[in-house]
């Protein structure tokens, strides 16, 4: 079930270009992905590190997963000098410069909340 869940995320992998011209890579894991694969929360651990390996030329990787009433964001810096803790803090989270996380309440639906997060990150 873990590999199937990872496959779900990797099939939805998206590279976004920010208004500054730099880019980041992200993937969503809605509740349906967990249900479809039979995976449980926690099985996405390690996936963010795989996103890093598959994403040359971007500043950071972001995995957004559905956890009960929140969207959990897991961030990893890829480019040198990128502080993902600062990004996580902007969503009420924290961590370290190379690795950080946040939880943001679902506003409407999972997809709507994800699009809100991505929209904020693109600015």
Residue pairs with C-beta under 8 A, 6 or more apart in sequence:
1 37
1 38
1 39
1 40
1 43
2 39
2 43
4 36
4 37
4 38
4 39
5 29
5 33
5 34
5 37
5 39
5 43
5 44
5 47
6 44
6 47
6 50
7 37
8 29
8 33
8 36
8 37
9 27
9 28
9 29
9 33
9 44
9 47
9 51
9 63
10 27
10 50
10 51
10 54
12 27
12 28
13 25
13 26
13 27
13 51
13 54
13 55
14 25
14 26
14 27
15 23
15 24
15 25
15 55
15 58
16 23
16 24
16 25
16 26
16 118
16 121
16 122
17 23
17 122
18 24
18 121
18 122
18 123
19 122
19 123
22 58
22 59
22 79
23 57
23 58
23 59
24 58
24 59
24 60
24 61
24 62
24 121
25 51
25 54
25 55
25 58
25 60
25 61
25 62
25 78
26 61
26 62
26 63
26 64
26 118
26 121
27 47
27 51
27 62
27 63
27 64
28 64
28 65
28 110
28 111
28 114
29 44
29 63
29 64
29 65
29 66
30 66
30 110
30 111
31 66
31 110
33 39
34 40
34 41
34 43
34 66
41 65
41 67
44 63
44 65
44 74
47 63
48 61
48 63
48 74
48 75
48 76
49 76
51 61
51 63
51 76
52 61
52 76
52 78
55 61
55 78
58 78
58 79
59 77
59 78
59 79
59 82
60 75
60 76
60 77
60 78
60 79
60 82
60 84
60 87
61 75
61 76
61 78
62 73
62 74
62 75
62 121
63 73
63 74
64 71
64 72
64 73
64 114
64 117
65 71
65 72
65 74
66 72
66 106
66 110
67 103
69 105
69 106
70 103
70 104
70 105
70 106
71 103
71 104
71 106
71 110
71 113
71 114
71 117
72 101
72 102
72 103
73 88
73 91
73 93
73 101
73 102
73 103
73 104
73 117
74 101
75 84
75 87
75 88
75 95
75 99
75 100
75 101
75 102
76 84
76 98
76 99
77 83
77 84
77 97
77 98
77 99
82 97
83 97
84 95
84 97
84 98
84 99
84 100
85 94
85 95
85 96
85 97
85 100
87 100
87 121
88 94
88 95
88 100
88 101
88 102
89 100
89 102
90 120
91 102
91 104
91 117
91 120
92 102
92 103
92 104
93 100
93 101
93 102
93 103
94 100
94 101
94 102
95 101
104 113
104 117
105 113
106 113
107 113
107 116
